[in-house]
Amino acid sequence: MHDLVIRGGTILDGTGAARFVADVAVDGGLITAVGQISAAGREEIDATGKLIAPGFVDIHTHYDGQATWDKEMAPSSWHGVTTVVMGNCGVGFAPARKEKHEWLIGLMEGVEDIPGTALAEGMKWDWESFPDYLDALERLPRTVDIGTHVPHGALRAYVMGERGADNEEPTAEDIAEMGRLVEEGVRAGALGVSTSRTVLHKSIDGELVPGTTATEPELLALGRAMARAGHGVFELTSDLLPEWDEFGWMHRLSSETGQPIVFTMLQSPIKQMHWKDQMSAMRSANDNGANIFAAIGLRGIGVIMNWRGTVHPFMRKPSWQAIKDLGWDAQKAKLSDPAFKAQLLAEENLPPPSPDMAPFFMLVTAAWAMQFPLTDDFSYEPTREESVFGFASAAAKDSAEFAYDQLMSDDGNGMIYLPILNYMDGNLEFTKELLEAEDTLASLSDGGAHCGTICDAAAPTFLLSYWARDRKAGTIPLELAVKRQCYDTARLYGLNDRGVLKPGFLADINVIDFDRLKLQKPWLAFDLPAGGKRLLQKATGYVATIKSGVVTFRDGHMTGALPGTVIRGPQSVMMAEAAE
């Protein structure tokens, strides 16, 4: 008798191979058979007419704080994710000196829009070193496995203090110590190291992430330290400024060490490098011995605007500024007053809080043709006619007034979607080309982050439902969609024990009713510690999600089982078998 048998489902094994109908047997947390299984299971799931796919591996998240107190790991766990990799973009909470706790919270709040009050209340800070942090994470069971990078920002603050926080040039001794700590962290189980190289990433006080302007000797030292430990991925987000020669140092580091480097590849109105030039530079480096991958988003990356969210089109109006600190009931009463509405709409916007934020606030407050009402049946590839400008023009209405009314819909909970990145052409056609490429990675979900602005942790569901089924302008094969979020992401980080439905692999499995797979409308919840807010999005169609052979979710509801643990370094099928 098997621990679990899933019967009669259509197998998508994660490798991209053609689908087939079969049963799956699970014993001791591992897949033990795929085929026609006659033996019974202590537990059985009827998957007739359903898909059976590996658990999804999400490699770009920011659960660094949440993972210390939250067992559910939502919203990623709601979307078939069984493994997350966090500590991206150079921000995290280890190593951490006690006097830097508040500063690290402010850094994460500013960069990733995670409420600082929630982090301050939720984290126990029962660690200092990076190995201590891994030990602390291990003390809490959860629905998913978690792995993490050593973050450059925390490293600099730990080694250099205020000099590091201020992005001053490190001494040779500083660089050597940062390298030592990277090696220590990776040997303890970190999956790599991360850094931020964009001026858009700032602390709550407006400071750049430590390491933003780091020069090549410092970056190479971090990568070499990772390589000395024998494994790891170097992850970065960058503005790709020509003077920084990003592809030059990435080429040199990757060629020297053999370790993979992942950079965030974006179609951006403010990047000096066009996305095609980014891909060309990466491919040229790879043709000459490098091992660089482009991390790509699956839909337009931007903000969801709401009166109670982090941003909305009227946030720089004097009338809003006068009520922004009131409770929601008082705000709603004012916003519902026709006189207040008329007064606000007649006002000019106040200047942005800093000059470098001017382009962003221009888009937020005036780019009506790029803003789209977010409704129940919303398409994440909307046309100009479906924009605030389009709807307002059709109704012979002012765009600003239309936007105001949209935000007031649903009892003041209306939302507007503003895709700032990856939507310059007004479509996602370029993303299709990238999804079909072998040197890209489905990424950038930002699970756990951008709580008041972005809700992209639903990326795996979107990949399957939209890109493999619903997109009218052209889809990708379902087999490829699954491979992109399973085999490809797992192999990059050396997680060779998962992402595939074959005997000997971890029993991380999704049973999916593909016909019912659908994203629901996002909503704003206030369920973080200290009442912190976050945008959440659920889906229908997940019959069961299984982690290490244990059902963690049934029909979208958490079962209470908590088989997830901390991933320490690369994993193999042999290691998984030995552990059992």
TASUL-V584693 format. One record per residue. RES is the residue in one letter. SS is DSSP state (a for helix, b for strand, c for the rest). PSI is psi in whole degrees, 0 to 359 (* if undefined). BURIAL is b if it has 16 or more other C-alpha atoms within 10 Angstrom, else e. Layout:
res,ss,psi,burial
RES,SS,PSI,BURIAL
RES,SS,PSI,BURIAL
//
This chain:
res,ss,psi,burial
M,c,137,e
H,b,158,b
D,b,318,b
L,b,138,b
V,b,128,b
I,b,120,b
R,b,137,b
G,b,24,b
G,b,165,b
T,b,116,b
I,b,124,b
L,b,102,b
D,c,359,b
G,c,345,b
T,c,351,b
G,c,356,b
A,c,158,e
A,c,144,e
R,c,156,b
F,b,160,e
V,b,131,b
A,b,174,b
D,b,160,b
V,b,128,b
A,b,142,b
V,b,134,b
D,b,134,b
G,c,32,b
G,c,0,b
L,b,154,b
I,b,126,b
T,b,342,b
A,b,145,b
V,b,117,b
G,b,211,e
Q,c,113,e
I,c,118,b
S,c,328,e
A,c,147,e
A,c,165,e
G,b,145,b
R,b,328,e
E,b,139,e
E,b,147,e
I,b,124,b
D,b,111,e
A,c,20,b
T,c,126,b
G,c,5,e
K,c,163,b
L,b,144,b
I,b,117,b
A,b,160,b
P,b,159,b
G,c,145,b
F,b,145,b
V,b,109,b
D,b,115,b
I,c,2,b
H,c,90,b
T,b,172,b
H,c,50,b
Y,c,18,b
D,c,321,b
G,c,311,b
Q,a,323,b
A,a,345,b
T,a,346,b
W,c,343,b
D,c,125,b
K,c,332,b
E,c,323,b
M,c,42,b
A,c,152,b
P,c,353,b
S,a,319,b
S,a,341,b
W,a,348,b
H,a,36,b
G,c,7,b
V,b,129,b
T,b,351,b
T,b,130,b
V,b,146,b
V,b,125,b
M,b,192,b
G,c,26,b
N,c,168,b
C,c,21,b
G,c,7,b
V,c,143,b
G,c,192,b
F,c,20,b
A,c,144,b
P,c,157,b
A,c,120,b
R,c,150,b
K,a,321,e
E,a,352,e
K,a,4,b
H,a,308,b
E,a,321,e
W,a,317,b
L,a,323,b
I,a,315,b
G,a,325,b
L,a,312,b
M,a,319,b
E,a,317,b
G,a,316,b
V,a,315,b
E,a,6,b
D,c,45,b
I,c,124,b
P,c,124,b
G,a,325,b
T,a,323,b
A,a,317,b
L,a,317,b
A,a,321,b
E,a,325,e
G,a,326,b
M,c,139,b
K,c,341,e
W,c,44,b
D,c,47,e
W,c,162,b
E,c,303,b
S,c,168,b
F,a,317,b
P,a,323,b
D,a,320,b
Y,a,316,b
L,a,320,b
D,a,320,e
A,a,318,b
L,a,325,b
E,a,341,b
R,c,349,e
L,c,118,b
P,c,156,b
R,b,177,b
T,c,341,b
V,c,162,b
D,b,145,b
I,b,139,b
G,b,164,b
T,b,159,b
H,b,161,b
V,b,119,b
P,b,132,b
H,a,320,b
G,a,314,b
A,a,321,b
L,a,310,b
R,a,315,b
A,a,324,b
Y,a,317,b
V,a,319,b
M,a,353,b
G,c,224,e
E,a,327,e
R,a,320,e
G,a,318,b
A,a,328,b
D,c,8,b
N,c,34,b
E,c,160,e
E,c,129,b
P,c,155,b
T,c,170,e
A,a,324,e
E,a,320,e
D,a,314,b
I,a,317,b
A,a,319,b
E,a,320,b
M,a,319,b
G,a,319,b
R,a,318,b
L,a,324,b
V,a,311,b
E,a,317,b
E,a,315,b
G,a,318,b
V,a,320,b
R,a,331,b
A,a,345,b
G,c,356,b
A,c,148,b
L,c,359,b
G,b,199,b
V,b,150,b
S,b,155,b
T,b,159,b
S,b,133,b
R,b,37,b
T,c,140,b
V,c,351,b
L,c,343,b
H,c,107,b
K,b,155,b
S,c,174,b
I,c,339,b
D,c,6,e
G,c,12,b
E,c,141,b
L,b,149,b
V,c,133,b
P,c,129,b
G,c,354,b
T,c,317,b
T,c,20,b
A,c,143,b
T,c,172,e
E,a,316,b
P,a,320,e
E,a,315,b
L,a,317,b
L,a,323,b
A,a,320,b
L,a,316,b
G,a,320,b
R,a,323,b
A,a,318,b
M,a,316,b
A,a,324,b
R,a,328,b
A,c,347,b
G,c,357,e
H,c,175,b
G,c,157,b
V,b,136,b
F,b,114,b
E,b,137,b
L,b,152,b
T,b,135,b
S,b,151,b
D,c,351,b
L,c,45,b
L,c,137,e
P,a,321,e
E,a,343,e
W,a,345,b
D,c,53,e
E,a,314,b
F,a,336,b
G,a,306,e
W,a,326,b
M,a,319,b
H,a,311,b
R,a,317,b
L,a,311,b
S,a,320,b
S,a,321,b
E,a,315,e
T,a,336,b
G,c,357,e
Q,c,146,b
P,c,149,b
I,b,136,b
V,b,124,b
F,b,152,b
T,b,115,b
M,c,116,b
L,c,144,b
Q,c,108,b
S,c,139,b
P,c,348,e
I,c,348,e
K,c,138,e
Q,c,336,e
M,c,123,b
H,c,154,e
W,a,326,b
K,a,325,e
D,a,323,e
Q,a,313,b
M,a,321,b
S,a,317,e
A,a,319,b
M,a,315,b
R,a,325,b
S,a,317,e
A,a,317,b
N,a,327,b
D,a,343,e
N,c,33,e
G,c,357,e
A,c,172,b
N,c,72,b
I,b,141,b
F,b,149,b
A,b,121,b
A,b,125,b
I,b,147,b
G,c,162,b
L,c,348,b
R,c,175,b
G,c,133,b
I,b,123,b
G,b,225,b
V,b,148,b
I,b,119,b
M,b,139,b
N,c,149,b
W,c,323,b
R,c,3,b
G,c,192,b
T,c,325,b
V,c,156,b
H,c,167,b
P,c,343,b
F,c,15,b
M,c,343,b
R,c,8,b
K,b,138,b
P,a,322,b
S,a,322,b
W,a,317,b
Q,a,328,e
A,a,338,e
I,a,2,e
K,c,338,e
D,c,2,e
L,c,163,e
G,c,162,e
W,a,320,e
D,a,318,e
A,a,320,e
Q,a,313,b
K,a,322,b
A,a,317,e
K,a,311,b
L,a,333,b
S,c,351,e
D,c,118,e
P,a,325,e
A,a,319,e
F,a,317,e
K,a,312,b
A,a,318,e
Q,a,313,e
L,a,315,b
L,a,335,e
A,a,346,e
E,c,154,e
E,c,151,e
N,b,143,b
L,c,156,e
P,c,153,e
P,c,158,e
P,c,336,e
S,c,149,e
P,a,323,e
D,a,349,e
M,a,359,e
A,a,314,e
P,a,320,e
F,a,312,e
F,a,333,b
M,a,318,e
L,a,317,b
V,a,319,b
T,a,349,b
A,a,350,e
A,c,67,b
W,a,332,b
A,a,348,b
M,a,3,b
Q,b,138,b
F,b,125,b
P,b,130,b
L,c,105,b
T,c,180,e
D,c,322,e
D,c,35,e
F,c,138,e
S,c,132,e
Y,c,13,b
E,c,61,b
P,c,157,b
T,c,169,e
R,a,325,b
E,a,337,e
E,a,8,b
S,b,170,b
V,a,315,b
F,a,316,b
G,a,311,b
F,a,320,b
A,a,318,b
S,a,317,e
A,a,331,e
A,c,7,e
A,c,48,e
K,c,152,e
D,c,138,e
S,a,318,b
A,a,318,b
E,a,321,e
F,a,317,b
A,a,317,b
Y,a,314,b
D,a,325,e
Q,a,317,b
L,a,330,b
M,a,348,b
S,a,166,e
D,a,46,e
D,a,38,e
G,a,8,b
N,c,16,b
G,c,154,b
M,c,151,b
I,b,132,b
Y,b,128,b
L,b,96,b
P,b,107,b
I,b,322,b
L,b,152,b
N,c,24,b
Y,c,28,b
M,c,331,e
D,c,359,e
G,c,17,e
N,c,176,b
L,c,23,b
E,a,321,e
F,a,331,e
T,a,324,b
K,a,315,e
E,a,320,e
L,a,324,b
L,a,332,b
E,c,356,e
A,c,152,e
E,c,350,e
D,c,22,b
T,b,163,b
L,b,130,b
A,b,117,b
S,c,196,b
L,c,32,b
S,c,332,b
D,c,33,b
G,b,133,b
G,c,352,b
A,c,175,b
H,c,50,b
C,c,327,b
G,c,9,b
T,c,326,b
I,c,146,b
C,c,64,b
D,c,7,b
A,c,347,b
A,c,11,b
A,a,317,b
P,a,320,b
T,a,318,b
F,a,320,b
L,a,315,b
L,a,312,b
S,a,319,b
Y,a,306,b
W,a,332,b
A,a,3,b
R,a,306,b
D,a,341,e
R,c,119,e
K,c,333,e
A,c,8,e
G,c,131,e
T,c,176,b
I,c,158,b
P,c,143,e
L,a,321,b
E,a,319,b
L,a,319,b
A,a,317,b
V,a,315,b
K,a,320,b
R,a,327,b
Q,a,5,b
C,c,276,b
Y,a,312,b
D,a,313,b
T,a,322,b
A,a,316,b
R,a,327,b
L,a,317,b
Y,c,13,b
G,c,21,b
L,b,70,b
N,c,4,b
D,c,3,b
R,c,176,b
G,c,4,b
V,c,138,b
L,c,82,b
K,c,156,b
P,c,138,b
G,c,343,b
F,c,158,b
L,b,141,b
A,c,65,b
D,c,110,b
I,b,143,b
N,b,134,b
V,b,120,b
I,b,130,b
D,c,94,b
F,a,325,b
D,a,330,e
R,a,355,e
L,c,115,b
K,b,137,b
L,b,139,b
Q,c,166,b
K,c,137,e
P,c,158,b
W,b,161,b
L,b,117,b
A,b,160,e
F,b,54,e
D,b,8,e
L,b,163,b
P,a,146,b
A,a,21,e
G,a,22,e
G,b,147,b
K,b,155,b
R,b,144,b
L,b,134,b
L,b,153,b
Q,c,126,b
K,c,179,b
A,b,154,b
T,b,156,b
G,c,346,b
Y,b,103,b
V,b,316,b
A,b,142,b
T,b,131,b
I,b,127,b
K,b,120,b
S,c,42,b
G,c,1,b
V,b,131,b
V,b,117,b
T,b,332,b
F,b,136,b
R,b,124,e
D,c,40,b
G,c,2,b
H,b,135,e
M,b,134,b
T,c,339,b
G,c,348,e
A,c,140,b
L,c,71,b
P,c,355,b
G,b,151,b
T,c,185,b
V,b,131,b
I,c,127,b
R,c,98,b
G,c,183,b
P,c,152,b
Q,b,149,b
S,c,164,b
V,a,320,b
M,a,320,e
M,a,321,e
A,a,318,b
E,a,319,e
A,a,322,e
A,a,329,e
E,c,*,e
//
